[in-house]
């Protein structure tokens, strides 16, 4: 069937327009989700750094063990590695809004990464809050402050495991013969 301008009417054109509408709609939904989640990462990062500072202050009064220092260092590294992340997300959000160049797959991937990061920050905040409240690792316990005894205990556990493994191996061989 011909249109008023003399061209043939095509269903392909209608399908293309519908596809574009679907893509724009999905893009809008993804961007709305980004607008909700991206600021949350910044808030969680700030909360984590605040709680970590509180724990570091408390940790100064605890016996300085290797385990405690590693825990604090790991938390600090985690916080530092995401220092610029909230700003980066804000820039990406502006790019998503102002440009159609970024694919839906990239936006989805970034949302997945942000959701994973939110979970990590929430778990890390819970862990540090447990440490602050004294519900975490007993950093000042005798067990952690006696390094030599810990090493001997670890050696005893490994020896017992090796002995048990050898016993099972030799016992199984006696059953075979």
Rosetta constraint file for C-alpha pairs under 8 A:
AtomPair CA 1 CA 8 HARMONIC 5.72 0.50
AtomPair CA 1 CA 9 HARMONIC 5.96 0.50
AtomPair CA 2 CA 6 HARMONIC 5.58 0.50
AtomPair CA 2 CA 7 HARMONIC 5.42 0.50
AtomPair CA 2 CA 8 HARMONIC 4.46 0.50
AtomPair CA 2 CA 9 HARMONIC 5.95 0.50
AtomPair CA 3 CA 7 HARMONIC 5.46 0.50
AtomPair CA 3 CA 8 HARMONIC 6.04 0.50
AtomPair CA 3 CA 9 HARMONIC 6.14 0.50
AtomPair CA 10 CA 14 HARMONIC 7.17 0.50
AtomPair CA 11 CA 15 HARMONIC 6.25 0.50
AtomPair CA 12 CA 16 HARMONIC 6.12 0.50
AtomPair CA 13 CA 17 HARMONIC 6.22 0.50
AtomPair CA 14 CA 18 HARMONIC 6.17 0.50
AtomPair CA 15 CA 19 HARMONIC 6.08 0.50
AtomPair CA 16 CA 20 HARMONIC 6.22 0.50
AtomPair CA 17 CA 21 HARMONIC 6.23 0.50
AtomPair CA 18 CA 22 HARMONIC 6.20 0.50
AtomPair CA 19 CA 23 HARMONIC 6.14 0.50
AtomPair CA 20 CA 24 HARMONIC 6.08 0.50
AtomPair CA 21 CA 25 HARMONIC 6.01 0.50
AtomPair CA 22 CA 26 HARMONIC 6.07 0.50
AtomPair CA 23 CA 27 HARMONIC 5.94 0.50
AtomPair CA 24 CA 28 HARMONIC 6.06 0.50
AtomPair CA 25 CA 29 HARMONIC 6.33 0.50
AtomPair CA 26 CA 30 HARMONIC 6.17 0.50
AtomPair CA 27 CA 31 HARMONIC 6.09 0.50
AtomPair CA 27 CA 104 HARMONIC 6.42 0.50
AtomPair CA 28 CA 32 HARMONIC 6.13 0.50
AtomPair CA 29 CA 33 HARMONIC 6.29 0.50
AtomPair CA 30 CA 34 HARMONIC 6.21 0.50
AtomPair CA 30 CA 104 HARMONIC 8.00 0.50
AtomPair CA 30 CA 107 HARMONIC 7.04 0.50
AtomPair CA 30 CA 108 HARMONIC 7.21 0.50
AtomPair CA 31 CA 35 HARMONIC 6.14 0.50
AtomPair CA 31 CA 93 HARMONIC 7.36 0.50
AtomPair CA 31 CA 96 HARMONIC 6.96 0.50
AtomPair CA 31 CA 97 HARMONIC 7.15 0.50
AtomPair CA 31 CA 107 HARMONIC 7.90 0.50
AtomPair CA 32 CA 36 HARMONIC 6.42 0.50
AtomPair CA 33 CA 37 HARMONIC 6.16 0.50
AtomPair CA 33 CA 111 HARMONIC 7.94 0.50
AtomPair CA 34 CA 38 HARMONIC 5.52 0.50
AtomPair CA 34 CA 93 HARMONIC 6.94 0.50
AtomPair CA 34 CA 111 HARMONIC 6.69 0.50
AtomPair CA 35 CA 39 HARMONIC 7.05 0.50
AtomPair CA 35 CA 93 HARMONIC 7.22 0.50
AtomPair CA 36 CA 40 HARMONIC 7.10 0.50
AtomPair CA 37 CA 41 HARMONIC 6.72 0.50
AtomPair CA 37 CA 111 HARMONIC 7.94 0.50
AtomPair CA 37 CA 114 HARMONIC 7.24 0.50
AtomPair CA 37 CA 115 HARMONIC 7.64 0.50
AtomPair CA 38 CA 42 HARMONIC 7.07 0.50
AtomPair CA 38 CA 86 HARMONIC 7.06 0.50
AtomPair CA 38 CA 89 HARMONIC 6.15 0.50
AtomPair CA 38 CA 90 HARMONIC 7.12 0.50
AtomPair CA 38 CA 114 HARMONIC 7.11 0.50
AtomPair CA 39 CA 43 HARMONIC 6.42 0.50
AtomPair CA 39 CA 86 HARMONIC 7.13 0.50
AtomPair CA 39 CA 90 HARMONIC 7.88 0.50
AtomPair CA 40 CA 44 HARMONIC 6.08 0.50
AtomPair CA 40 CA 118 HARMONIC 7.61 0.50
AtomPair CA 41 CA 45 HARMONIC 6.01 0.50
AtomPair CA 41 CA 86 HARMONIC 6.38 0.50
AtomPair CA 41 CA 114 HARMONIC 7.25 0.50
AtomPair CA 41 CA 117 HARMONIC 7.42 0.50
AtomPair CA 41 CA 118 HARMONIC 6.02 0.50
AtomPair CA 42 CA 46 HARMONIC 6.22 0.50
AtomPair CA 42 CA 85 HARMONIC 7.83 0.50
AtomPair CA 42 CA 86 HARMONIC 4.96 0.50
AtomPair CA 43 CA 47 HARMONIC 6.18 0.50
AtomPair CA 44 CA 48 HARMONIC 6.00 0.50
AtomPair CA 44 CA 118 HARMONIC 7.29 0.50
AtomPair CA 44 CA 121 HARMONIC 6.22 0.50
AtomPair CA 44 CA 122 HARMONIC 7.20 0.50
AtomPair CA 45 CA 49 HARMONIC 6.22 0.50
AtomPair CA 45 CA 79 HARMONIC 7.05 0.50
AtomPair CA 45 CA 82 HARMONIC 7.64 0.50
AtomPair CA 45 CA 83 HARMONIC 7.78 0.50
AtomPair CA 45 CA 121 HARMONIC 6.86 0.50
AtomPair CA 46 CA 50 HARMONIC 6.20 0.50
AtomPair CA 47 CA 51 HARMONIC 6.15 0.50
AtomPair CA 47 CA 125 HARMONIC 7.43 0.50
AtomPair CA 48 CA 52 HARMONIC 5.93 0.50
AtomPair CA 48 CA 79 HARMONIC 7.37 0.50
AtomPair CA 48 CA 121 HARMONIC 6.93 0.50
AtomPair CA 48 CA 124 HARMONIC 7.19 0.50
AtomPair CA 48 CA 125 HARMONIC 5.34 0.50
AtomPair CA 49 CA 53 HARMONIC 6.13 0.50
AtomPair CA 49 CA 79 HARMONIC 6.46 0.50
AtomPair CA 50 CA 54 HARMONIC 6.41 0.50
AtomPair CA 51 CA 55 HARMONIC 6.26 0.50
AtomPair CA 51 CA 125 HARMONIC 7.02 0.50
AtomPair CA 51 CA 128 HARMONIC 6.53 0.50
AtomPair CA 51 CA 129 HARMONIC 6.74 0.50
AtomPair CA 52 CA 56 HARMONIC 6.09 0.50
AtomPair CA 52 CA 75 HARMONIC 7.35 0.50
AtomPair CA 52 CA 76 HARMONIC 7.61 0.50
AtomPair CA 52 CA 128 HARMONIC 6.39 0.50
AtomPair CA 53 CA 57 HARMONIC 6.27 0.50
AtomPair CA 54 CA 58 HARMONIC 6.39 0.50
AtomPair CA 54 CA 132 HARMONIC 7.28 0.50
AtomPair CA 55 CA 59 HARMONIC 5.91 0.50
AtomPair CA 55 CA 128 HARMONIC 6.81 0.50
AtomPair CA 55 CA 129 HARMONIC 7.96 0.50
AtomPair CA 55 CA 131 HARMONIC 6.99 0.50
AtomPair CA 55 CA 132 HARMONIC 5.46 0.50
AtomPair CA 56 CA 60 HARMONIC 6.35 0.50
AtomPair CA 56 CA 72 HARMONIC 7.05 0.50
AtomPair CA 57 CA 61 HARMONIC 7.61 0.50
AtomPair CA 58 CA 62 HARMONIC 7.19 0.50
AtomPair CA 58 CA 132 HARMONIC 7.17 0.50
AtomPair CA 59 CA 63 HARMONIC 7.95 0.50
AtomPair CA 59 CA 64 HARMONIC 7.96 0.50
AtomPair CA 59 CA 68 HARMONIC 7.83 0.50
AtomPair CA 60 CA 64 HARMONIC 7.67 0.50
AtomPair CA 62 CA 139 HARMONIC 6.80 0.50
AtomPair CA 62 CA 140 HARMONIC 5.81 0.50
AtomPair CA 63 CA 139 HARMONIC 7.20 0.50
AtomPair CA 63 CA 140 HARMONIC 5.84 0.50
AtomPair CA 63 CA 145 HARMONIC 6.97 0.50
AtomPair CA 64 CA 68 HARMONIC 6.48 0.50
AtomPair CA 64 CA 69 HARMONIC 6.81 0.50
AtomPair CA 65 CA 69 HARMONIC 6.25 0.50
AtomPair CA 65 CA 139 HARMONIC 7.86 0.50
AtomPair CA 65 CA 144 HARMONIC 7.01 0.50
AtomPair CA 65 CA 145 HARMONIC 6.31 0.50
AtomPair CA 66 CA 70 HARMONIC 6.06 0.50
AtomPair CA 67 CA 71 HARMONIC 6.13 0.50
AtomPair CA 67 CA 144 HARMONIC 7.67 0.50
AtomPair CA 68 CA 72 HARMONIC 6.23 0.50
AtomPair CA 68 CA 139 HARMONIC 6.59 0.50
AtomPair CA 69 CA 73 HARMONIC 5.96 0.50
AtomPair CA 70 CA 74 HARMONIC 5.93 0.50
AtomPair CA 71 CA 75 HARMONIC 6.24 0.50
AtomPair CA 72 CA 76 HARMONIC 6.07 0.50
AtomPair CA 73 CA 77 HARMONIC 6.04 0.50
AtomPair CA 74 CA 78 HARMONIC 6.18 0.50
AtomPair CA 75 CA 79 HARMONIC 6.24 0.50
AtomPair CA 75 CA 124 HARMONIC 7.98 0.50
AtomPair CA 76 CA 80 HARMONIC 6.03 0.50
AtomPair CA 77 CA 81 HARMONIC 5.94 0.50
AtomPair CA 78 CA 82 HARMONIC 6.73 0.50
AtomPair CA 79 CA 83 HARMONIC 6.38 0.50
AtomPair CA 82 CA 86 HARMONIC 7.70 0.50
AtomPair CA 84 CA 88 HARMONIC 6.24 0.50
AtomPair CA 85 CA 89 HARMONIC 6.13 0.50
AtomPair CA 86 CA 90 HARMONIC 6.33 0.50
AtomPair CA 87 CA 91 HARMONIC 6.39 0.50
AtomPair CA 88 CA 92 HARMONIC 6.23 0.50
AtomPair CA 89 CA 93 HARMONIC 6.10 0.50
AtomPair CA 90 CA 94 HARMONIC 6.42 0.50
AtomPair CA 91 CA 95 HARMONIC 6.34 0.50
AtomPair CA 92 CA 96 HARMONIC 6.11 0.50
AtomPair CA 93 CA 97 HARMONIC 6.25 0.50
AtomPair CA 94 CA 98 HARMONIC 6.08 0.50
AtomPair CA 95 CA 99 HARMONIC 5.75 0.50
AtomPair CA 95 CA 102 HARMONIC 7.96 0.50
AtomPair CA 96 CA 100 HARMONIC 7.02 0.50
AtomPair CA 96 CA 102 HARMONIC 6.46 0.50
AtomPair CA 96 CA 107 HARMONIC 7.88 0.50
AtomPair CA 102 CA 106 HARMONIC 6.61 0.50
AtomPair CA 102 CA 107 HARMONIC 7.26 0.50
AtomPair CA 103 CA 107 HARMONIC 6.57 0.50
AtomPair CA 104 CA 108 HARMONIC 6.06 0.50
AtomPair CA 105 CA 109 HARMONIC 6.03 0.50
AtomPair CA 106 CA 110 HARMONIC 6.17 0.50
AtomPair CA 107 CA 111 HARMONIC 6.19 0.50
AtomPair CA 108 CA 112 HARMONIC 6.22 0.50
AtomPair CA 109 CA 113 HARMONIC 6.29 0.50
AtomPair CA 110 CA 114 HARMONIC 6.13 0.50
AtomPair CA 111 CA 115 HARMONIC 6.10 0.50
AtomPair CA 112 CA 116 HARMONIC 6.22 0.50
AtomPair CA 113 CA 117 HARMONIC 6.11 0.50
AtomPair CA 114 CA 118 HARMONIC 6.07 0.50
AtomPair CA 115 CA 119 HARMONIC 6.37 0.50
AtomPair CA 116 CA 120 HARMONIC 6.30 0.50
AtomPair CA 117 CA 121 HARMONIC 6.10 0.50
AtomPair CA 118 CA 122 HARMONIC 6.11 0.50
AtomPair CA 119 CA 123 HARMONIC 6.18 0.50
AtomPair CA 120 CA 124 HARMONIC 6.02 0.50
AtomPair CA 121 CA 125 HARMONIC 5.95 0.50
AtomPair CA 122 CA 126 HARMONIC 6.18 0.50
AtomPair CA 123 CA 127 HARMONIC 6.17 0.50
AtomPair CA 124 CA 128 HARMONIC 6.18 0.50
AtomPair CA 125 CA 129 HARMONIC 6.00 0.50
AtomPair CA 126 CA 130 HARMONIC 6.07 0.50
AtomPair CA 127 CA 131 HARMONIC 6.31 0.50
AtomPair CA 127 CA 136 HARMONIC 7.23 0.50
AtomPair CA 128 CA 132 HARMONIC 6.18 0.50
AtomPair CA 129 CA 133 HARMONIC 6.09 0.50
AtomPair CA 130 CA 134 HARMONIC 6.04 0.50
AtomPair CA 130 CA 135 HARMONIC 4.86 0.50
AtomPair CA 130 CA 136 HARMONIC 5.05 0.50
AtomPair CA 131 CA 135 HARMONIC 5.84 0.50
AtomPair CA 131 CA 136 HARMONIC 4.55 0.50
AtomPair CA 131 CA 137 HARMONIC 6.74 0.50
AtomPair CA 132 CA 136 HARMONIC 7.93 0.50
AtomPair CA 134 CA 138 HARMONIC 7.32 0.50
AtomPair CA 138 CA 144 HARMONIC 7.92 0.50
AtomPair CA 139 CA 144 HARMONIC 6.44 0.50
AtomPair CA 139 CA 145 HARMONIC 7.92 0.50
AtomPair CA 140 CA 144 HARMONIC 6.96 0.50
AtomPair CA 140 CA 145 HARMONIC 6.88 0.50
AtomPair CA 141 CA 145 HARMONIC 6.51 0.50
AtomPair CA 142 CA 146 HARMONIC 6.11 0.50
AtomPair CA 143 CA 147 HARMONIC 7.94 0.50
AtomPair CA 143 CA 149 HARMONIC 7.89 0.50
AtomPair CA 143 CA 150 HARMONIC 6.95 0.50
AtomPair CA 144 CA 150 HARMONIC 7.38 0.50
AtomPair CA 146 CA 150 HARMONIC 6.33 0.50
AtomPair CA 147 CA 151 HARMONIC 6.23 0.50
AtomPair CA 148 CA 152 HARMONIC 6.27 0.50
AtomPair CA 149 CA 153 HARMONIC 6.04 0.50
AtomPair CA 150 CA 154 HARMONIC 6.07 0.50
AtomPair CA 151 CA 155 HARMONIC 6.14 0.50
AtomPair CA 152 CA 156 HARMONIC 6.13 0.50
AtomPair CA 153 CA 157 HARMONIC 6.24 0.50
AtomPair CA 154 CA 158 HARMONIC 6.28 0.50
AtomPair CA 155 CA 159 HARMONIC 6.05 0.50
AtomPair CA 156 CA 160 HARMONIC 6.08 0.50
AtomPair CA 157 CA 161 HARMONIC 6.19 0.50
AtomPair CA 158 CA 162 HARMONIC 6.10 0.50
AtomPair CA 159 CA 163 HARMONIC 6.01 0.50
AtomPair CA 160 CA 164 HARMONIC 6.03 0.50
AtomPair CA 161 CA 165 HARMONIC 6.13 0.50
AtomPair CA 162 CA 166 HARMONIC 6.16 0.50
AtomPair CA 163 CA 167 HARMONIC 6.06 0.50
AtomPair CA 164 CA 168 HARMONIC 6.22 0.50
AtomPair CA 165 CA 169 HARMONIC 6.20 0.50
AtomPair CA 166 CA 170 HARMONIC 6.08 0.50
AtomPair CA 167 CA 171 HARMONIC 5.87 0.50
AtomPair CA 168 CA 172 HARMONIC 6.01 0.50
AtomPair CA 169 CA 173 HARMONIC 6.33 0.50
AtomPair CA 170 CA 174 HARMONIC 6.36 0.50
AtomPair CA 171 CA 175 HARMONIC 6.55 0.50
AtomPair CA 172 CA 176 HARMONIC 6.46 0.50
AtomPair CA 173 CA 177 HARMONIC 6.46 0.50
